[in-house]
């Protein structure tokens, strides 16, 4: 098996399709999917300031972090959370952060606007 990315990920694994959501996840109401994720977040204090925006039928979970956190810490926190959700709820779940607009007062004064999705 040929390894890529300095041996961290094998080509075989990198080229696999992502898991599809299970029928239980697909058939669950939006509010119930959000509640399932909330229950998982409540199990650990490090997730207490994370807000769930949406949990889509396709397995995408949109979150918002309501405090300042470094990019490296945020990345590790979200990876750990995604792993926990995959293990305890559905293997197909992927975690995404809600895009935040530009908060720079200087750029806003110059009239530069950054589009939000």
MIDOSE-1310 file (N, C-alpha, C; in nm, 2 decimals, decimal comma, always signed):
residues 117
xxxx	+0,08/-0,12/+0,00/+0,00/+0,00/+0,00/+0,09/+0,12/+0,00; +0,06/+0,22/-0,09/+0,14/+0,34/-0,11/+0,09/+0,44/-0,01; +0,18/+0,49/+0,08/+0,15/+0,60/+0,17/+0,17/+0,74/+0,11; +0,08/+0,83/+0,14/+0,09/+0,97/+0,10/+0,09/+1,06/+0,23
xxxx	+0,12/+1,18/+0,21/+0,13/+1,28/+0,32/+0,22/+1,23/+0,43; +0,34/+1,19/+0,39/+0,45/+1,15/+0,48/+0,41/+1,03/+0,57; +0,33/+0,94/+0,51/+0,29/+0,82/+0,59/+0,18/+0,83/+0,68; +0,11/+0,95/+0,69/+0,00/+0,96/+0,79/-0,13/+0,91/+0,74
xxxx	-0,15/+0,92/+0,61/-0,28/+0,87/+0,55/-0,24/+0,78/+0,43; -0,30/+0,66/+0,42/-0,27/+0,58/+0,31/-0,36/+0,62/+0,19; -0,32/+0,60/+0,07/-0,40/+0,64/-0,05/-0,53/+0,57/-0,05; -0,53/+0,44/-0,01/-0,65/+0,36/+0,00/-0,76/+0,43/+0,09
xxxx	-0,72/+0,48/+0,20/-0,81/+0,54/+0,29/-0,85/+0,68/+0,24; -0,76/+0,75/+0,18/-0,79/+0,89/+0,13/-0,89/+0,89/+0,02; -0,90/+0,78/-0,06/-0,98/+0,77/-0,18/-1,12/+0,71/-0,15; -1,14/+0,67/-0,03/-1,27/+0,61/+0,01/-1,38/+0,71/+0,01
xxxx	-1,51/+0,67/-0,02/-1,62/+0,76/-0,01/-1,66/+0,78/+0,14; -1,71/+0,89/+0,17/-1,76/+0,92/+0,31/-1,88/+0,83/+0,34; -1,89/+0,79/+0,47/-2,01/+0,71/+0,51/-2,14/+0,79/+0,49; -2,24/+0,72/+0,45/-2,38/+0,77/+0,43/-2,45/+0,77/+0,56
xxxx	-2,54/+0,87/+0,58/-2,62/+0,87/+0,71/-2,70/+0,74/+0,72; -2,72/+0,69/+0,84/-2,80/+0,58/+0,86/-2,95/+0,62/+0,86; -3,04/+0,52/+0,84/-3,18/+0,54/+0,83/-3,24/+0,61/+0,96; -3,18/+0,57/+1,07/-3,23/+0,64/+1,20/-3,20/+0,79/+1,19
xxxx	-3,08/+0,83/+1,15/-3,05/+0,97/+1,14/-3,14/+1,04/+1,04; -3,15/+0,98/+0,93/-3,23/+1,04/+0,82/-3,38/+1,05/+0,86; -3,43/+0,96/+0,93/-3,58/+0,96/+0,96/-3,61/+1,04/+1,09; -3,50/+1,09/+1,15/-3,52/+1,17/+1,28/-3,56/+1,32/+1,24
xxxx	-3,65/+1,38/+1,32/-3,68/+1,52/+1,29/-3,56/+1,61/+1,32; -3,56/+1,73/+1,26/-3,45/+1,82/+1,28/-3,43/+1,85/+1,43; -3,54/+1,88/+1,50/-3,52/+1,92/+1,64/-3,47/+1,80/+1,72; -3,51/+1,68/+1,69/-3,46/+1,56/+1,76/-3,31/+1,54/+1,73
xxxx	-3,27/+1,56/+1,61/-3,12/+1,55/+1,57/-3,04/+1,65/+1,65; -3,09/+1,77/+1,66/-3,02/+1,88/+1,74/-3,02/+1,84/+1,89; -3,12/+1,78/+1,94/-3,13/+1,74/+2,08/-3,03/+1,63/+2,11; -3,02/+1,54/+2,01/-2,92/+1,43/+2,03/-2,78/+1,48/+2,04
xxxx	-2,75/+1,58/+1,96/-2,61/+1,64/+1,97/-2,60/+1,72/+2,09; -2,70/+1,79/+2,14/-2,69/+1,87/+2,26/-2,66/+1,78/+2,38; -2,72/+1,66/+2,38/-2,70/+1,56/+2,49/-2,55/+1,52/+2,49; -2,49/+1,50/+2,37/-2,35/+1,46/+2,37/-2,26/+1,58/+2,42
xxxx	-2,30/+1,70/+2,38/-2,22/+1,82/+2,42/-2,23/+1,84/+2,57; -2,34/+1,81/+2,63/-2,36/+1,83/+2,78/-2,28/+1,73/+2,86; -2,23/+1,62/+2,80/-2,15/+1,52/+2,87/-2,01/+1,57/+2,90; -1,96/+1,68/+2,84/-1,83/+1,73/+2,87/-1,83/+1,88/+2,87
xxxx	-1,77/+1,93/+2,98/-1,77/+2,08/+3,00/-1,70/+2,16/+2,89; -1,60/+2,09/+2,83/-1,53/+2,17/+2,73/-1,61/+2,21/+2,60; -1,73/+2,15/+2,59/-1,82/+2,18/+2,48/-1,94/+2,27/+2,53; -1,93/+2,32/+2,65/-2,05/+2,40/+2,71/-2,08/+2,53/+2,63
xxxx	-1,98/+2,59/+2,57/-2,00/+2,71/+2,50/-2,01/+2,70/+2,35; -2,05/+2,58/+2,31/-2,07/+2,55/+2,16/-2,22/+2,55/+2,14; -2,26/+2,62/+2,04/-2,41/+2,63/+2,01/-2,43/+2,55/+1,88; -2,54/+2,47/+1,88/-2,57/+2,40/+1,76/-2,67/+2,48/+1,67
xxxx	-2,62/+2,51/+1,55/-2,71/+2,59/+1,46/-2,80/+2,50/+1,38; -2,75/+2,39/+1,33/-2,84/+2,30/+1,26/-2,77/+2,16/+1,25; -2,85/+2,06/+1,23/-2,81/+1,92/+1,21/-2,89/+1,87/+1,09; -2,82/+1,87/+0,98/-2,89/+1,83/+0,85/-2,90/+1,68/+0,83
xxxx	-3,00/+1,64/+0,75/-3,03/+1,50/+0,72/-2,91/+1,44/+0,66; -2,82/+1,51/+0,58/-2,71/+1,46/+0,51/-2,59/+1,43/+0,61; -2,60/+1,46/+0,74/-2,49/+1,44/+0,83/-2,41/+1,56/+0,87; -2,43/+1,67/+0,80/-2,36/+1,79/+0,84/-2,42/+1,86/+0,96
xxxx	-2,33/+1,89/+1,05/-2,37/+1,96/+1,18/-2,30/+2,09/+1,18; -2,38/+2,20/+1,19/-2,33/+2,33/+1,19/-2,33/+2,39/+1,33; -2,21/+2,43/+1,38/-2,19/+2,48/+1,51/-2,14/+2,62/+1,52; -2,15/+2,68/+1,63/-2,09/+2,81/+1,66/-2,02/+2,81/+1,79
xxxx	-1,90/+2,87/+1,79/-1,82/+2,88/+1,91/-1,84/+3,02/+1,96; -1,88/+3,04/+2,09/-1,91/+3,17/+2,14/-1,80/+3,22/+2,23; -1,68/+3,19/+2,20/-1,57/+3,24/+2,28/-1,44/+3,24/+2,20; -1,34/+3,32/+2,24/-1,22/+3,32/+2,16/-1,13/+3,20/+2,19
xxxx	-1,09/+3,14/+2,08/-1,00/+3,02/+2,10/-0,90/+3,02/+1,98; -0,78/+2,98/+2,01/-0,68/+2,98/+1,90/-0,72/+2,88/+1,79; -0,67/+2,90/+1,67/-0,71/+2,81/+1,56/-0,66/+2,67/+1,58; -0,55/+2,65/+1,64/-0,50/+2,51/+1,66/-0,58/+2,44/+1,77
xxxx	-0,62/+2,51/+1,88/-0,70/+2,45/+1,98/-0,84/+2,43/+1,93; -0,89/+2,52/+1,85/-1,03/+2,51/+1,79/-1,03/+2,38/+1,70; -0,93/+2,37/+1,62/-0,92/+2,25/+1,53/-0,92/+2,12/+1,61; -0,84/+2,11/+1,71/-0,84/+1,99/+1,79/-0,97/+1,96/+1,86
xxxx	-1,03/+2,07/+1,91/-1,16/+2,06/+1,98/-1,27/+2,00/+1,89; -1,27/+2,06/+1,77/-1,37/+2,02/+1,67/-1,35/+1,87/+1,62; -1,22/+1,84/+1,60/-1,19/+1,70/+1,56/-1,23/+1,60/+1,67; -1,20/+1,63/+1,80/-1,24/+1,54/+1,91/-1,40/+1,53/+1,91
xxxx	-1,46/+1,65/+1,90/-1,61/+1,65/+1,90/-1,67/+1,56/+1,79; -1,61/+1,58/+1,67/-1,66/+1,50/+1,55/-1,64/+1,35/+1,58; -1,53/+1,32/+1,63/-1,50/+1,18/+1,66/-1,61/+1,12/+1,76; -1,63/+1,20/+1,86/-1,73/+1,16/+1,96/-1,87/+1,14/+1,90
xxxx	-1,91/+1,24/+1,82/-2,04/+1,23/+1,75/-2,05/+1,11/+1,66; -1,95/+1,09/+1,59/-1,95/+0,97/+1,50/-1,96/+0,84/+1,57; -1,89/+0,83/+1,69/-1,89/+0,71/+1,77/-2,03/+0,69/+1,84; -2,09/+0,80/+1,89/-2,21/+0,78/+1,97/-2,34/+0,81/+1,90
xxxx	-2,34/+0,87/+1,79/-2,47/+0,90/+1,72/-2,47/+0,84/+1,58; -2,39/+0,88/+1,49/-2,39/+0,83/+1,35/-2,25/+0,85/+1,29; -2,20/+0,75/+1,22/-2,07/+0,75/+1,16/-2,06/+0,86/+1,05; -2,17/+0,90/+1,00/-2,16/+1,00/+0,88/-2,15/+1,14/+0,93
xxxx	-2,16/+1,17/+1,05/-2,16/+1,31/+1,10/-2,03/+1,39/+1,07; -2,04/+1,51/+1,02/-1,93/+1,60/+1,00/-1,96/+1,73/+1,06; -1,86/+1,79/+1,13/-1,88/+1,91/+1,21/-1,83/+2,03/+1,12; -1,91/+2,13/+1,11/-1,87/+2,26/+1,04/-1,90/+2,37/+1,13
xxxx	-1,82/+2,48/+1,12/-1,84/+2,60/+1,20/-1,92/+2,70/+1,11; -2,01/+2,77/+1,17/-2,09/+2,87/+1,11/-2,00/+2,98/+1,07; -2,00/+3,03/+0,95/-1,91/+3,14/+0,91/-1,95/+3,27/+0,99; -1,84/+3,34/+1,03/-1,86/+3,46/+1,10/-1,81/+3,58/+1,02
xxxx	-1,89/+3,69/+1,02/-1,85/+3,80/+0,94/-1,72/+3,87/+0,99; -1,67/+3,96/+0,92/-1,55/+4,03/+0,96/-1,58/+4,13/+1,07; -1,51/+4,12/+1,18/-1,53/+4,20/+1,29/-1,43/+4,32/+1,31; -1,34/+4,33/+1,21/-1,24/+4,43/+1,22/-1,30/+4,57/+1,20
xxxx	-1,29/+4,66/+1,30/-1,34/+4,79/+1,29/-1,27/+4,87/+1,19; -1,14/+4,85/+1,17/-1,06/+4,93/+1,08/-1,10/+4,90/+0,93; -1,12/+4,77/+0,90/-1,16/+4,74/+0,76/-1,30/+4,79/+0,74; -1,39/+4,78/+0,84/-1,52/+4,83/+0,82/-1,52/+4,98/+0,80
xxxx	-1,43/+5,06/+0,87/-1,42/+5,20/+0,85/-1,38/+5,24/+0,70; -1,30/+5,15/+0,64/-1,25/+5,18/+0,51/-1,35/+5,14/+0,40; -1,46/+5,08/+0,45/-1,57/+5,04/+0,35/-1,55/+4,91/+0,29; -1,45/+4,83/+0,34/-1,43/+4,70/+0,28/-1,53/+4,60/+0,35
xxxx	-1,60/+4,53/+0,27/-1,70/+4,43/+0,31/-1,65/+4,29/+0,28; -1,66/+4,20/+0,37/-1,64/+4,06/+0,35/-1,77/+3,99/+0,34; -1,80/+3,92/+0,23/-1,93/+3,85/+0,22/-1,94/+3,73/+0,31; -2,05/+3,72/+0,37/-2,08/+3,60/+0,45/-2,16/+3,50/+0,36
x	-2,15/+3,37/+0,39/-2,22/+3,27/+0,32/-2,37/+3,27/+0,36
